[in-house]
């Protein structure tokens, strides 16, 4: 399997493609959750603020689960490997929750019937929230150990390109996840149900991760019982201090991630609602009679398909430019390429604030995909230069705090802010969903400024 240097492997292009198939499935499932969680929960009665609180599942589980799972995977020694047990378990549980999420209301009714009690009005929404928390916890449980496979098994000079291959898989998985339903509607006049789309996501996640676990061989870690004992005794606080003491550049990379992910999640969380309520002018339907909801049902379906198309375009661009970004970063450095990509994404956000033209929004989402490809690869490539051998899982878990933490601000403060920005019109009440992009643009510009201050290591 390619060349071997100190137990680390140099992978061929085919081997790198094979390596990233599990991440393809993971992102397929995550993209479906991003696009469709809004319409599902809104139908169950979630306001913008409640929707934001439900989205807290991602960042909270990210801050809690990834550091714990990362540290556990560092200290796991099985015949099956260190990381693979966590990948497989996360995929199995997530697949179950992905199936259950769009069936939350009948599941709540089933539970109430078995308990011989009436189902509360919010029972379906509570079940949906629990399923989202399980999905996000499992995605986080798999994501950290998966990225830790790179420094575990691949030579350092291939870390940037390996992370770019993960961006490639993320882009491809997202394109197929977002584009399948609109394509079937366009080509065969068949509207794929929400339930069917979530079943498809569950199968993609489970089968993709099984493939990775079966085909990608982890390096065997040879350690004495004393070394294993010492590792387990090292606390999270010690790992945290060691992480930041390795270099002042680590703090800058974390700050870049902090600002970047406020910007990313401002779009991810609110874009579908922006499409429905701003681009297609559907008023807020949280507290309206059933006949009005029925009146707007076809428009909501069109708007949701539009959102899926935009996400497909966004991720198609990510898919197309991810490998070129890896190549450019090898030539010009991670820092310069990342700054340019973030600046393009910020500009696209600004443009979306001032238009509700569907064609222009598609164009701006395409431009934003350039930034997304860089976000998924280059910060991780910069960070791997400072990872101590044997702590890869812990480091990825700690680093994820600066991805998950900012999302809490988006799910609470930004969701609350949008819920206060009400629009009254003859059609009914609505909200300024476009403000999410204005906030996102500002923090992405801050990310560019901080990235410029990073001093990169130079390789001989």
C-alpha positions as CSV (number, residue, x, y, z in Angstrom):
1,X,0.0,0.0,0.0
2,X,2.3,2.8,-1.3
3,X,5.5,3.7,0.5
4,X,5.9,3.5,4.3
5,X,7.8,6.0,6.4
6,X,8.1,5.3,10.2
7,X,5.0,3.1,10.0
8,X,3.0,5.9,8.2
9,X,1.8,5.2,4.6
10,X,2.0,7.2,1.4
11,X,-1.4,6.6,-0.3
12,X,-2.1,6.6,-4.0
13,X,-5.0,8.6,-5.4
14,X,-7.1,5.4,-5.6
15,X,-6.3,4.6,-1.9
16,X,-7.2,8.2,-0.9
17,X,-10.5,7.9,-2.7
18,X,-11.3,4.6,-1.0
19,X,-10.3,6.2,2.4
20,X,-12.9,8.9,2.1
21,X,-16.0,6.8,1.2
22,X,-17.1,6.6,4.8
23,X,-17.0,10.4,5.1
24,X,-19.1,10.5,1.9
25,X,-21.8,8.6,3.8
26,X,-21.4,10.7,6.9
27,X,-21.8,13.9,5.0
28,X,-24.7,12.5,3.0
29,X,-26.6,12.0,6.2
30,X,-25.6,15.4,7.7
31,X,-26.6,17.2,4.5
32,X,-30.1,15.7,4.6
33,X,-30.4,16.7,8.2
34,X,-29.4,20.3,7.4
35,X,-31.9,20.7,4.5
36,X,-34.9,19.0,5.9
37,X,-34.8,19.4,9.6
38,X,-36.4,22.9,9.3
39,X,-39.5,21.9,7.4
40,X,-40.0,18.8,9.6
41,X,-39.8,20.7,12.9
42,X,-41.7,23.7,11.6
43,X,-44.6,21.4,10.6
44,X,-44.5,20.1,14.2
45,X,-44.8,23.7,15.6
46,X,-41.3,25.0,16.0
47,X,-40.8,28.8,15.9
48,X,-37.5,30.2,14.7
49,X,-36.2,30.4,18.3
50,X,-37.3,26.8,19.1
51,X,-35.8,25.7,15.8
52,X,-32.5,27.3,16.9
53,X,-32.7,25.6,20.3
54,X,-33.2,22.2,18.6
55,X,-30.1,22.9,16.4
56,X,-28.2,23.2,19.7
57,X,-27.9,19.4,19.4
58,X,-25.0,19.7,17.0
59,X,-22.7,22.1,18.9
60,X,-23.5,20.7,22.4
61,X,-22.9,17.2,21.4
62,X,-19.8,18.3,19.4
63,X,-18.3,20.0,22.4
64,X,-19.1,17.1,24.7
65,X,-19.0,14.0,22.5
66,X,-16.0,14.7,20.2
67,X,-13.4,15.4,23.0
68,X,-14.6,12.4,25.0
69,X,-14.7,10.0,22.0
70,X,-11.5,11.4,20.6
71,X,-9.7,10.7,23.9
72,X,-11.3,7.3,24.2
73,X,-10.2,6.4,20.7
74,X,-6.6,7.4,21.5
75,X,-6.6,4.9,24.4
76,X,-8.6,2.1,22.6
77,X,-6.6,-1.0,21.6
78,X,-8.6,-3.7,19.9
79,X,-8.0,-6.2,17.1
80,X,-10.5,-4.1,15.1
81,X,-8.4,-0.9,15.6
82,X,-8.5,2.3,17.6
83,X,-10.9,4.4,15.6
84,X,-13.0,2.0,13.7
85,X,-15.2,0.8,16.6
86,X,-16.4,4.3,17.1
87,X,-17.0,4.9,13.4
88,X,-19.2,1.8,13.2
89,X,-21.2,2.3,16.4
90,X,-21.9,6.0,15.4
91,X,-23.1,4.9,12.0
92,X,-25.5,2.2,13.3
93,X,-27.1,4.5,15.9
94,X,-27.4,7.4,13.5
95,X,-29.0,5.3,10.9
96,X,-31.8,4.3,13.3
97,X,-32.3,8.0,14.4
98,X,-32.4,9.2,10.7
99,X,-35.2,6.8,10.0
100,X,-37.1,7.8,13.2
101,X,-36.8,11.6,12.8
102,X,-39.4,12.2,10.1
103,X,-41.7,9.7,11.8
104,X,-41.5,11.6,15.1
105,X,-45.3,12.3,15.4
106,X,-46.4,8.6,14.8
107,X,-43.6,7.4,17.2
108,X,-44.9,9.8,19.9
109,X,-48.4,8.6,19.3
110,X,-47.3,5.0,19.5
111,X,-45.5,5.6,22.8
112,X,-48.6,7.4,24.2
113,X,-50.8,4.5,23.2
114,X,-48.6,2.0,24.9
115,X,-48.6,4.1,28.0
116,X,-52.4,4.6,27.7
117,X,-52.1,8.4,28.0
118,X,-53.0,11.1,25.5
119,X,-50.1,12.4,23.5
120,X,-49.3,16.1,24.3
121,X,-49.5,18.6,21.5
122,X,-45.7,19.0,21.5
123,X,-44.9,15.3,21.8
124,X,-43.9,14.9,18.1
125,X,-41.6,17.9,18.4
126,X,-40.0,16.5,21.5
127,X,-39.3,13.1,19.8
128,X,-37.9,15.0,16.7
129,X,-35.6,17.0,19.0
130,X,-34.4,13.8,20.7
131,X,-33.7,12.2,17.2
132,X,-31.7,15.2,16.1
133,X,-29.6,15.1,19.2
134,X,-28.9,11.4,18.6
135,X,-28.0,12.0,14.9
136,X,-25.7,14.9,15.8
137,X,-24.1,13.0,18.7
138,X,-23.4,10.0,16.4
139,X,-22.0,12.2,13.6
140,X,-19.7,13.9,16.1
141,X,-18.7,10.5,17.5
142,X,-17.6,9.3,14.0
143,X,-16.2,12.6,12.7
144,X,-13.3,13.1,15.2
145,X,-11.9,9.6,15.0
146,X,-12.3,9.6,11.2
147,X,-10.1,12.7,10.8
148,X,-7.7,11.3,13.4
149,X,-7.1,8.4,10.9
150,X,-5.0,10.9,8.8
151,X,-2.2,11.7,11.2
152,X,-2.5,8.1,12.5
153,X,-1.8,6.4,9.2
154,X,-0.7,8.9,6.5
155,X,2.7,10.6,6.0
156,X,2.7,14.3,7.1
157,X,3.3,15.7,3.6
158,X,0.0,14.1,2.5
159,X,-2.1,15.5,5.3
160,X,-3.3,18.6,3.3
161,X,-4.2,16.5,0.3
162,X,-5.8,13.8,2.5
163,X,-8.0,16.4,4.1
164,X,-8.8,17.8,0.6
165,X,-10.0,14.3,-0.3
166,X,-12.3,14.4,2.7
167,X,-13.6,17.8,1.3
168,X,-14.1,16.1,-2.0
169,X,-16.1,13.3,-0.4
170,X,-18.1,15.9,1.6
171,X,-18.9,17.9,-1.5
172,X,-19.9,14.8,-3.5
173,X,-22.0,13.4,-0.7
174,X,-23.8,16.7,-0.2
175,X,-24.4,17.1,-3.9
176,X,-26.1,13.7,-4.2
177,X,-28.0,14.1,-1.0
178,X,-29.3,17.6,-1.9
179,X,-29.8,16.9,-5.6
180,X,-31.6,13.5,-5.6
181,X,-35.1,14.7,-4.8
182,X,-35.0,17.8,-7.2
183,X,-33.5,15.6,-10.0
184,X,-36.3,13.0,-9.6
185,X,-38.9,15.7,-9.6
186,X,-37.4,17.3,-12.7
187,X,-36.6,14.1,-14.7
188,X,-39.5,11.9,-13.8
189,X,-42.1,14.3,-12.2
190,X,-41.7,12.2,-9.0
191,X,-41.6,14.1,-5.6
192,X,-39.5,12.0,-3.2
193,X,-41.0,11.9,0.2
194,X,-39.2,13.3,3.2
195,X,-39.3,9.9,4.8
196,X,-37.7,8.3,1.8
197,X,-34.9,10.9,1.7
198,X,-34.0,10.1,5.4
199,X,-34.0,6.4,4.7
200,X,-31.6,7.0,1.8
201,X,-29.4,9.1,4.2
202,X,-29.4,6.3,6.8
203,X,-28.3,3.7,4.3
204,X,-25.6,6.0,2.9
205,X,-24.1,6.6,6.3
206,X,-24.2,3.0,7.4
207,X,-23.0,1.4,4.2
208,X,-20.2,4.0,3.7
209,X,-18.9,3.6,7.2
210,X,-19.0,-0.2,7.0
211,X,-17.0,0.0,3.8
212,X,-14.3,2.2,5.4
213,X,-14.1,0.0,8.5
214,X,-13.7,-3.1,6.3
215,X,-11.2,-1.8,3.7
216,X,-9.0,0.7,5.5
217,X,-6.4,-0.9,7.7
218,X,-5.2,1.0,10.8
219,X,-1.6,1.0,11.8
220,X,-1.1,-1.4,14.7
221,X,-0.1,0.5,17.9
222,X,2.5,-1.3,20.0
223,X,2.6,0.1,23.5
224,X,3.4,-1.5,26.9
225,X,0.8,-1.8,29.6
226,X,2.6,0.9,31.5
227,X,2.5,3.3,28.6
228,X,-1.2,2.6,28.2
229,X,-1.8,3.2,31.9
230,X,0.0,6.6,31.8
231,X,-2.0,7.7,28.8
232,X,-5.3,6.9,30.4
233,X,-4.3,8.8,33.5
234,X,-3.7,12.0,31.6
235,X,-6.8,14.2,32.2
236,X,-8.7,16.3,29.6
237,X,-7.4,19.5,31.3
238,X,-3.8,18.3,30.8
239,X,-4.5,17.4,27.1
240,X,-6.1,20.9,26.7
241,X,-3.1,22.7,28.2
242,X,-0.7,20.6,26.2
243,X,-2.7,21.4,23.0
244,X,-2.4,25.1,23.4
245,X,1.2,25.1,24.8
246,X,2.5,23.5,21.6
247,X,2.6,26.8,19.7
248,X,1.0,30.2,19.7
249,X,-0.3,29.5,16.2
250,X,-2.6,26.8,17.6
251,X,-4.7,29.5,19.3
252,X,-4.9,31.5,16.1
253,X,-6.1,28.5,14.1
254,X,-8.7,27.9,16.8
255,X,-9.9,31.5,16.6
256,X,-10.1,31.2,12.8
257,X,-12.4,28.2,13.3
258,X,-14.5,30.0,15.9
259,X,-15.3,32.9,13.6
260,X,-15.6,30.7,10.5
261,X,-18.1,28.4,12.0
262,X,-20.4,31.2,13.1
263,X,-20.4,32.2,9.5
264,X,-21.0,28.7,8.2
265,X,-23.8,27.8,10.5
266,X,-25.5,31.1,10.0
267,X,-26.2,29.9,6.5
268,X,-26.6,26.1,7.2
269,X,-29.3,26.6,9.9
270,X,-31.3,29.3,8.2
271,X,-30.9,28.9,4.4
272,X,-33.9,26.6,3.9
273,X,-36.2,28.9,5.9
274,X,-34.7,31.8,4.0
275,X,-35.7,30.0,0.7
276,X,-39.2,29.3,1.9
277,X,-40.1,32.6,3.6
278,X,-38.0,35.2,1.8
279,X,-37.3,33.9,-1.7
280,X,-40.8,32.3,-2.1
281,X,-42.6,34.7,0.3
282,X,-44.4,32.1,2.3
283,X,-45.5,33.7,5.6
284,X,-44.8,32.1,9.0
285,X,-47.2,29.1,9.3
286,X,-46.5,28.2,12.9
287,X,-49.9,29.3,14.3
288,X,-52.2,29.4,11.3
289,X,-55.3,27.2,10.5
290,X,-54.8,23.9,8.6
291,X,-56.4,25.3,5.5
292,X,-53.8,28.0,5.1
293,X,-51.0,25.5,5.6
294,X,-52.6,23.4,2.9
295,X,-52.8,26.4,0.6
296,X,-49.0,27.0,0.8
297,X,-48.0,23.3,0.8
298,X,-47.1,23.2,-2.9
299,X,-45.1,26.5,-2.6
300,X,-43.2,25.1,0.4
301,X,-42.4,21.9,-1.6
302,X,-41.0,24.1,-4.5
303,X,-39.0,26.3,-2.1
304,X,-37.6,23.2,-0.3
305,X,-36.5,21.8,-3.6
306,X,-34.9,25.1,-4.5
307,X,-33.0,25.0,-1.2
308,X,-31.9,21.5,-2.0
309,X,-30.7,22.6,-5.5
310,X,-28.8,25.5,-3.9
311,X,-27.1,23.2,-1.5
312,X,-26.3,20.8,-4.3
313,X,-24.7,23.6,-6.3
314,X,-22.8,24.8,-3.2
315,X,-21.5,21.3,-2.6
316,X,-20.8,20.6,-6.2
317,X,-18.4,23.5,-6.3
318,X,-16.9,22.3,-3.1
319,X,-16.5,18.9,-4.8
320,X,-14.9,20.4,-7.9
321,X,-12.5,22.7,-6.2
322,X,-11.5,20.6,-3.1
323,X,-8.6,18.8,-4.9
324,X,-7.4,21.9,-6.7
325,X,-7.4,23.7,-3.3
326,X,-5.2,20.9,-1.9
327,X,-2.8,21.3,-4.8
328,X,-2.7,25.1,-4.6
329,X,-2.1,25.0,-0.8
330,X,0.9,22.7,-1.4
331,X,2.3,25.3,-3.8
332,X,1.3,28.6,-2.2
333,X,0.7,27.6,1.4
334,X,-2.5,26.8,3.4
335,X,-2.8,30.3,4.8
336,X,-2.9,32.3,1.5
337,X,-5.3,29.9,-0.1
338,X,-7.6,29.8,2.9
339,X,-7.7,33.6,3.1
340,X,-8.8,33.9,-0.5
341,X,-11.5,31.2,-0.2
342,X,-13.0,32.8,3.0
343,X,-13.0,36.2,1.3
344,X,-15.0,34.8,-1.6
345,X,-17.5,33.2,0.7
346,X,-17.9,36.5,2.7
347,X,-18.6,38.4,-0.5
348,X,-21.2,35.8,-1.6
349,X,-23.0,36.2,1.7
350,X,-23.1,40.0,1.4
351,X,-24.7,39.7,-2.1
352,X,-27.4,37.3,-0.8
353,X,-28.5,39.9,1.8
354,X,-29.6,42.3,-1.0
355,X,-31.5,39.9,-3.3
356,X,-34.2,37.4,-3.4
357,X,-33.7,36.5,-7.1
358,X,-33.4,32.7,-7.2
359,X,-30.9,32.6,-10.1
360,X,-28.6,35.1,-8.3
361,X,-28.9,33.2,-5.1
362,X,-27.8,30.0,-6.9
363,X,-24.8,31.9,-8.2
364,X,-23.8,33.2,-4.8
365,X,-24.2,29.8,-3.2
366,X,-21.9,28.4,-5.9
367,X,-19.2,31.0,-4.9
368,X,-19.7,30.2,-1.2
369,X,-18.8,26.6,-2.1
370,X,-15.2,27.6,-2.7
371,X,-14.9,28.8,0.9
372,X,-16.6,25.6,2.1
373,X,-14.1,23.4,0.3
374,X,-11.2,25.3,2.1
375,X,-12.9,25.2,5.5
376,X,-13.2,21.5,5.4
377,X,-9.6,20.9,4.6
378,X,-7.0,23.6,5.3
379,X,-7.6,24.5,9.0
380,X,-7.1,20.8,9.8
381,X,-4.0,20.6,7.6
382,X,-2.6,23.6,9.5
383,X,-3.4,22.1,12.8
384,X,-1.8,18.7,12.1
385,X,1.6,20.4,12.0
386,X,1.3,20.7,15.8
387,X,-0.2,17.4,16.8
388,X,1.8,15.3,19.2
389,X,2.0,11.6,18.2
390,X,-0.5,9.5,20.1
391,X,-2.9,12.4,20.9
392,X,-4.5,12.7,17.4
393,X,-8.1,11.8,18.6
394,X,-7.9,14.1,21.7
395,X,-6.6,17.0,19.6
396,X,-9.4,16.6,17.0
397,X,-11.9,16.5,19.8
398,X,-10.5,19.7,21.4
399,X,-10.3,21.4,18.1
400,X,-14.0,20.6,17.5
401,X,-14.9,22.7,20.5
402,X,-14.0,25.7,18.3
403,X,-16.3,24.4,15.6
404,X,-19.2,23.4,17.9
405,X,-19.0,26.3,20.4
406,X,-19.7,29.1,17.8
407,X,-22.8,27.2,16.7
408,X,-24.3,27.7,20.2
409,X,-24.2,31.4,19.5
410,X,-26.0,30.9,16.2
411,X,-28.6,28.6,17.6
412,X,-29.4,30.9,20.5
413,X,-28.4,34.6,19.9
414,X,-28.9,34.7,16.2
415,X,-32.1,32.6,16.3
416,X,-33.4,34.9,19.0
417,X,-32.4,38.0,17.0
418,X,-34.2,36.8,13.9
419,X,-37.3,35.9,15.9
420,X,-37.4,39.6,17.0
421,X,-37.0,40.9,13.5
422,X,-40.7,40.6,12.4
423,X,-42.1,41.6,9.1
424,X,-45.9,42.4,8.9
425,X,-47.5,42.1,5.5
426,X,-50.9,41.5,4.0
427,X,-49.9,37.9,3.5
428,X,-49.1,37.4,7.2
429,X,-46.2,37.6,9.6
430,X,-42.6,36.8,8.5
431,X,-39.0,37.3,9.6
432,X,-35.8,38.8,8.2
433,X,-34.1,35.5,7.5
434,X,-31.5,37.3,5.3
435,X,-29.9,38.9,8.4
436,X,-28.3,35.5,9.0
437,X,-26.1,36.1,5.9
438,X,-25.2,39.6,7.1
439,X,-23.9,38.3,10.4
440,X,-22.1,35.4,8.6
441,X,-20.3,37.8,6.3
442,X,-19.0,39.9,9.2
443,X,-17.5,36.9,11.0
444,X,-16.0,35.5,7.9
445,X,-14.2,38.7,7.3
446,X,-12.8,38.4,10.9
447,X,-11.7,34.9,10.0
448,X,-9.7,36.3,7.1
449,X,-8.0,38.9,9.3
450,X,-7.0,36.3,11.9
451,X,-5.8,33.8,9.3
452,X,-3.5,36.5,7.9
453,X,-1.7,36.6,11.3
454,X,-0.8,32.9,11.4
455,X,2.8,31.9,10.8
456,X,3.0,28.7,8.9
457,X,5.7,26.1,9.3
458,X,7.9,25.7,6.3
459,X,8.9,22.3,5.0
460,X,12.3,21.6,3.7
